[in-house]
Amino acid sequence: MDPIDTINPKKDSTLAMMEAASRRGWRVSHIDQRALFVDNGLVKARSQELKLTGGNPNWCENLASNTGPIDEFDAVFMRKDPPFNMDYIYSTYLLEMAERSGVPVLNRPGSIRDCNEKLFALQFPACLPPHIVSADQQLLAEFHDFHGDVIFKPLDGMGGTSIFRVKGEDKNRGVILETLTRQGAQQIMGQKFIPEIKQGDSRILLINGEPIPYALARIPAEGENRGNLAAGGAGVGRELTDRDRFICEQVGPALREKGLYFVGIDVIGDYLTEVNVTCPTCIRELNTSFNLDIADQYMSFVESRILT
Protein backbone atom coordinates (compact mmCIF):
# COMPACT_ATOMS: atom_id res chain seq x y z
CA MET A 1 0.00 0.00 0.00
CA ASP A 2 0.99 3.67 0.05
CA PRO A 3 3.33 5.02 2.72
CA ILE A 4 1.77 5.22 6.18
CA ASP A 5 2.18 8.99 6.43
CA THR A 6 0.02 9.58 3.32
CA ILE A 7 -3.11 7.93 4.78
CA ASN A 8 -6.15 10.06 5.63
CA PRO A 9 -7.85 8.00 8.37
CA LYS A 10 -11.26 9.62 7.82
CA LYS A 11 -11.46 8.58 4.17
CA ASP A 12 -9.05 5.74 3.49
CA SER A 13 -10.61 2.45 2.34
CA THR A 14 -7.39 0.48 2.77
CA LEU A 15 -7.27 1.49 6.43
CA ALA A 16 -10.92 0.41 6.78
CA MET A 17 -9.88 -3.04 5.54
CA MET A 18 -6.95 -3.15 7.96
CA GLU A 19 -9.23 -2.25 10.86
CA ALA A 20 -11.76 -4.91 9.84
CA ALA A 21 -9.00 -7.52 9.71
CA SER A 22 -7.69 -6.43 13.11
CA ARG A 23 -11.16 -6.74 14.67
CA ARG A 24 -11.15 -10.37 13.57
CA GLY A 25 -7.96 -10.93 15.49
CA TRP A 26 -5.76 -11.08 12.40
CA ARG A 27 -2.22 -9.73 12.53
CA VAL A 28 -1.86 -6.79 10.15
CA SER A 29 1.36 -5.64 8.53
CA HIS A 30 2.20 -2.80 6.17
CA ILE A 31 4.41 -3.32 3.11
CA ASP A 32 5.57 -0.38 1.05
CA GLN A 33 5.97 -0.94 -2.69
CA ARG A 34 9.72 -0.35 -2.35
CA ALA A 35 9.93 -3.06 0.32
CA LEU A 36 9.20 -5.93 -2.10
CA PHE A 37 12.28 -7.69 -3.43
CA VAL A 38 13.52 -10.99 -4.87
CA ASP A 39 16.38 -12.85 -3.24
CA ASN A 40 17.65 -15.85 -5.25
CA GLY A 41 14.23 -16.45 -6.78
CA LEU A 42 12.31 -16.02 -3.53
CA VAL A 43 9.95 -13.04 -3.15
CA LYS A 44 10.55 -11.32 0.16
CA ALA A 45 9.36 -8.15 1.87
CA ARG A 46 10.33 -5.77 4.60
CA SER A 47 7.11 -5.45 6.58
CA GLN A 48 5.96 -3.50 9.60
CA GLU A 49 3.48 -5.20 11.92
CA LEU A 50 0.95 -2.67 13.16
CA LYS A 51 -1.42 -2.17 16.05
CA LEU A 52 -4.53 -0.32 14.89
CA THR A 53 -5.46 2.29 17.50
CA GLY A 54 -8.46 4.02 15.92
CA GLY A 55 -6.87 7.41 16.55
CA ASN A 56 -6.63 10.36 14.20
CA PRO A 57 -4.06 11.21 12.96
CA ASN A 58 -2.07 8.63 14.94
CA TRP A 59 -4.09 5.62 13.84
CA CYS A 60 -1.45 2.93 14.35
CA GLU A 61 1.53 1.90 16.42
CA ASN A 62 4.52 -0.03 15.11
CA LEU A 63 4.89 -3.40 16.83
CA ALA A 64 7.71 -5.12 14.96
CA SER A 65 9.76 -4.86 11.79
CA ASN A 66 10.29 -8.09 9.87
CA THR A 67 12.08 -9.21 6.73
CA GLY A 68 11.26 -12.56 5.20
CA PRO A 69 9.51 -14.55 2.48
CA ILE A 70 6.18 -13.03 1.54
CA ASP A 71 4.54 -16.46 1.47
CA GLU A 72 4.73 -16.47 5.27
CA PHE A 73 1.61 -14.29 5.15
CA ASP A 74 -1.83 -15.91 4.86
CA ALA A 75 -2.93 -13.27 2.35
CA VAL A 76 -1.55 -10.15 0.71
CA PHE A 77 -3.78 -7.24 -0.31
CA MET A 78 -2.50 -5.14 -3.21
CA ARG A 79 -3.84 -1.67 -2.39
CA LYS A 80 -1.28 0.65 -3.96
CA ASP A 81 -2.75 3.81 -5.48
CA PRO A 82 -1.82 4.71 -9.04
CA PRO A 83 0.10 6.12 -10.88
CA PHE A 84 0.11 2.93 -12.89
CA ASN A 85 3.71 3.17 -14.00
CA MET A 86 6.50 0.69 -14.62
CA ASP A 87 7.25 0.41 -10.89
CA TYR A 88 3.62 -0.63 -10.39
CA ILE A 89 3.92 -3.21 -13.16
CA TYR A 90 7.13 -4.60 -11.68
CA SER A 91 5.32 -4.98 -8.35
CA THR A 92 2.62 -7.06 -10.05
CA TYR A 93 5.31 -9.33 -11.50
CA LEU A 94 6.77 -9.91 -8.05
CA LEU A 95 3.33 -10.51 -6.55
CA GLU A 96 2.59 -13.06 -9.29
CA MET A 97 5.71 -14.90 -8.19
CA ALA A 98 4.38 -14.78 -4.64
CA GLU A 99 1.06 -16.24 -5.86
CA ARG A 100 2.89 -19.15 -7.44
CA SER A 101 4.48 -19.86 -4.07
CA GLY A 102 1.00 -20.26 -2.59
CA VAL A 103 0.03 -16.94 -0.99
CA PRO A 104 -3.30 -15.44 -2.16
CA VAL A 105 -2.97 -11.89 -3.53
CA LEU A 106 -6.09 -9.73 -3.69
CA ASN A 107 -6.76 -8.41 -6.29
CA ARG A 108 -4.99 -10.87 -8.55
CA PRO A 109 -1.85 -9.02 -9.71
CA GLY A 110 -1.95 -10.26 -13.31
CA SER A 111 -5.53 -9.04 -13.66
CA ILE A 112 -4.74 -5.66 -12.14
CA ARG A 113 -1.98 -5.30 -14.69
CA ASP A 114 -4.04 -6.49 -17.66
CA CYS A 115 -7.36 -4.75 -16.95
CA ASN A 116 -6.82 -1.08 -17.69
CA GLU A 117 -9.54 0.79 -15.84
CA LYS A 118 -10.74 2.62 -18.95
CA LEU A 119 -10.26 -0.11 -21.56
CA PHE A 120 -11.57 -3.02 -19.48
CA ALA A 121 -15.00 -1.35 -19.48
CA LEU A 122 -15.10 -1.76 -23.27
CA GLN A 123 -15.74 -5.48 -22.82
CA PHE A 124 -19.32 -4.60 -21.84
CA PRO A 125 -20.70 -2.75 -24.90
CA ALA A 126 -24.34 -2.95 -23.77
CA CYS A 127 -23.40 -0.73 -20.82
CA LEU A 128 -21.35 1.97 -22.56
CA PRO A 129 -21.93 5.44 -24.01
CA PRO A 130 -20.67 6.15 -27.54
CA HIS A 131 -16.87 6.16 -27.34
CA ILE A 132 -13.59 6.08 -29.21
CA VAL A 133 -10.03 5.07 -28.31
CA SER A 134 -7.35 6.41 -30.61
CA ALA A 135 -4.10 8.35 -30.89
CA ASP A 136 -5.19 9.76 -34.26
CA GLN A 137 -6.16 13.39 -33.73
CA GLN A 138 -8.23 13.47 -36.92
CA LEU A 139 -10.33 10.48 -35.84
CA LEU A 140 -10.81 12.03 -32.40
CA ALA A 141 -11.83 15.34 -33.97
CA GLU A 142 -14.32 13.56 -36.26
CA PHE A 143 -15.82 11.81 -33.23
CA HIS A 144 -16.28 15.22 -31.61
CA ASP A 145 -17.75 16.70 -34.80
CA PHE A 146 -20.34 13.92 -34.86
CA HIS A 147 -21.36 14.05 -31.18
CA GLY A 148 -20.80 17.74 -30.50
CA ASP A 149 -20.13 17.40 -26.76
CA VAL A 150 -17.37 15.00 -25.73
CA ILE A 151 -15.19 14.09 -22.77
CA PHE A 152 -11.57 13.34 -23.66
CA LYS A 153 -9.32 11.68 -21.08
CA PRO A 154 -6.05 9.75 -20.77
CA LEU A 155 -6.13 5.99 -20.30
CA ASP A 156 -3.91 6.06 -17.21
CA GLY A 157 -5.43 8.90 -15.21
CA MET A 158 -7.05 8.83 -11.78
CA GLY A 159 -9.02 11.19 -9.57
CA GLY A 160 -10.32 13.20 -12.51
CA THR A 161 -6.90 14.40 -13.66
CA SER A 162 -6.49 15.66 -17.25
CA ILE A 163 -10.16 15.18 -18.16
CA PHE A 164 -11.43 17.69 -20.72
CA ARG A 165 -14.95 18.46 -21.92
CA VAL A 166 -15.01 19.79 -25.48
CA LYS A 167 -18.24 21.39 -26.65
CA GLY A 168 -19.33 22.71 -30.04
CA GLU A 169 -16.84 24.96 -31.81
CA ASP A 170 -14.27 24.87 -29.04
CA LYS A 171 -11.14 26.52 -30.43
CA ASN A 172 -9.06 24.71 -27.82
CA ARG A 173 -9.87 21.29 -29.25
CA GLY A 174 -6.70 21.05 -31.26
CA VAL A 175 -4.35 21.83 -28.39
CA ILE A 176 -6.31 19.52 -26.04
CA LEU A 177 -5.94 16.61 -28.46
CA GLU A 178 -2.29 17.44 -29.13
CA THR A 179 -1.56 17.51 -25.41
CA LEU A 180 -3.49 14.37 -24.43
CA THR A 181 -2.17 12.29 -27.36
CA ARG A 182 1.35 13.73 -27.10
CA GLN A 183 1.19 14.82 -30.72
CA GLY A 184 -0.45 11.58 -31.83
CA ALA A 185 1.89 9.22 -29.99
CA GLN A 186 -0.44 8.08 -27.18
CA GLN A 187 -3.90 6.49 -27.18
CA ILE A 188 -6.66 8.36 -25.34
CA MET A 189 -10.39 7.87 -24.84
CA GLY A 190 -13.29 9.99 -26.00
CA GLN A 191 -16.82 9.52 -24.65
CA LYS A 192 -20.00 11.31 -25.59
CA PHE A 193 -20.79 13.70 -22.75
CA ILE A 194 -23.44 12.30 -20.41
CA PRO A 195 -25.57 15.19 -19.05
CA GLU A 196 -26.71 13.07 -16.11
CA ILE A 197 -23.32 13.84 -14.55
CA LYS A 198 -25.23 16.66 -12.84
CA GLN A 199 -26.89 13.96 -10.71
CA GLY A 200 -23.51 12.41 -9.96
CA ASP A 201 -20.82 9.99 -11.10
CA SER A 202 -21.85 6.95 -9.07
CA ARG A 203 -19.30 4.60 -7.51
CA ILE A 204 -20.63 1.07 -7.01
CA LEU A 205 -18.49 -1.37 -5.02
CA LEU A 206 -18.52 -5.10 -5.84
CA ILE A 207 -17.17 -7.93 -3.69
CA ASN A 208 -16.40 -10.99 -5.82
CA GLY A 209 -18.68 -9.62 -8.51
CA GLU A 210 -21.65 -8.93 -6.21
CA PRO A 211 -22.62 -5.29 -5.68
CA ILE A 212 -23.11 -3.50 -2.39
CA PRO A 213 -26.79 -2.40 -2.74
CA TYR A 214 -25.94 1.31 -2.51
CA ALA A 215 -23.86 3.68 -4.60
CA LEU A 216 -22.05 6.89 -3.79
CA ALA A 217 -23.11 9.56 -6.30
CA ARG A 218 -20.21 12.00 -6.55
CA ILE A 219 -21.80 15.27 -7.60
CA PRO A 220 -19.58 17.83 -9.37
CA ALA A 221 -18.82 21.09 -7.65
CA GLU A 222 -20.24 24.29 -9.14
CA GLY A 223 -18.60 24.97 -12.50
CA GLU A 224 -17.05 21.48 -12.70
CA ASN A 225 -17.70 18.57 -15.09
CA ARG A 226 -15.94 16.01 -12.87
CA GLY A 227 -17.62 14.28 -9.97
CA ASN A 228 -14.46 12.76 -8.50
CA LEU A 229 -14.10 13.47 -4.78
CA ALA A 230 -10.45 14.34 -5.44
CA ALA A 231 -11.69 17.05 -7.83
CA GLY A 232 -14.04 18.59 -5.25
CA GLY A 233 -17.16 16.50 -5.86
CA ALA A 234 -19.65 15.91 -3.03
CA GLY A 235 -20.65 12.34 -2.18
CA VAL A 236 -24.34 11.48 -1.77
CA GLY A 237 -25.49 7.92 -1.06
CA ARG A 238 -28.32 6.34 -3.03
CA GLU A 239 -29.83 2.92 -3.66
CA LEU A 240 -28.91 1.02 -6.81
CA THR A 241 -31.32 1.36 -9.73
CA ASP A 242 -32.46 -1.46 -12.01
CA ARG A 243 -30.00 -0.19 -14.63
CA ASP A 244 -27.18 -0.23 -12.06
CA ARG A 245 -27.98 -3.86 -11.26
CA PHE A 246 -28.06 -4.75 -14.95
CA ILE A 247 -24.59 -3.28 -15.39
CA CYS A 248 -23.34 -5.20 -12.34
CA GLU A 249 -24.79 -8.42 -13.78
CA GLN A 250 -22.83 -7.83 -16.99
CA VAL A 251 -19.56 -7.03 -15.23
CA GLY A 252 -19.70 -9.38 -12.22
CA PRO A 253 -18.88 -12.72 -13.91
CA ALA A 254 -15.78 -11.29 -15.58
CA LEU A 255 -14.56 -9.93 -12.24
CA ARG A 256 -14.93 -13.32 -10.58
CA GLU A 257 -13.18 -15.07 -13.46
CA LYS A 258 -10.20 -12.73 -13.23
CA GLY A 259 -9.84 -12.76 -9.45
CA LEU A 260 -10.81 -9.10 -9.16
CA TYR A 261 -12.33 -9.50 -5.72
CA PHE A 262 -12.84 -5.85 -4.72
CA VAL A 263 -13.75 -3.49 -7.53
CA GLY A 264 -15.42 -0.11 -7.93
CA ILE A 265 -17.34 0.63 -11.11
CA ASP A 266 -18.33 4.14 -12.15
CA VAL A 267 -21.77 4.78 -13.61
CA ILE A 268 -23.15 8.05 -14.99
CA GLY A 269 -26.85 7.96 -15.82
CA ASP A 270 -27.39 4.68 -17.66
CA TYR A 271 -23.75 4.18 -18.64
CA LEU A 272 -20.70 2.39 -17.31
CA THR A 273 -17.66 4.65 -17.68
CA GLU A 274 -14.83 2.90 -15.78
CA VAL A 275 -13.97 -0.31 -13.91
CA ASN A 276 -11.58 0.52 -11.06
CA VAL A 277 -9.47 -2.51 -10.12
CA THR A 278 -6.29 -1.12 -8.56
CA CYS A 279 -7.33 0.61 -5.34
CA PRO A 280 -11.08 1.46 -5.35
CA THR A 281 -12.32 3.68 -2.54
CA CYS A 282 -15.58 5.05 -1.02
CA ILE A 283 -15.94 2.44 1.76
CA ARG A 284 -15.99 5.11 4.48
CA GLU A 285 -18.56 7.29 2.73
CA LEU A 286 -20.98 4.42 2.05
CA ASN A 287 -20.55 3.03 5.56
CA THR A 288 -21.47 6.41 7.03
CA SER A 289 -24.45 6.95 4.73
CA PHE A 290 -26.06 3.54 5.21
CA ASN A 291 -24.68 2.15 8.48
CA LEU A 292 -22.69 -0.53 6.65
CA ASP A 293 -19.39 -2.26 7.31
CA ILE A 294 -18.20 -2.99 3.78
CA ALA A 295 -14.65 -3.78 4.82
CA ASP A 296 -15.92 -6.45 7.22
CA GLN A 297 -18.04 -7.91 4.42
CA TYR A 298 -14.89 -8.13 2.34
CA MET A 299 -12.92 -9.76 5.16
CA SER A 300 -15.76 -12.26 5.60
CA PHE A 301 -15.48 -13.17 1.92
CA VAL A 302 -11.69 -13.51 2.24
CA GLU A 303 -12.04 -15.72 5.29
CA SER A 304 -14.70 -18.01 3.82
CA ARG A 305 -13.60 -18.17 0.17
CA ILE A 306 -9.88 -17.43 0.04
CA LEU A 307 -8.35 -18.69 3.29
CA THR A 308 -10.23 -22.00 3.54
Secondary structure by P-SEA (a helix, b strand, c coil): ccccccccccccaaaaaaaaaaaabbbbbbbccccccccccbbbbbbbbbbbcccccccccccccccccccccccccccccccccaaaaaaaaaaaaaaaacccccccaaaaaaccccccccccccccccccccccaaaaaaaaaaacbbbbbbcccccccbbbbbcccccaaaaaaaaaacccccccccccccccccccbbbbbbcccccccccccccccccccccccccbbbbbbbcccaaaaaaaaacaaaaaaacccbbbbbbccccccbbbcccccaaaaaaaaccccaaaaaaaaaaccccc
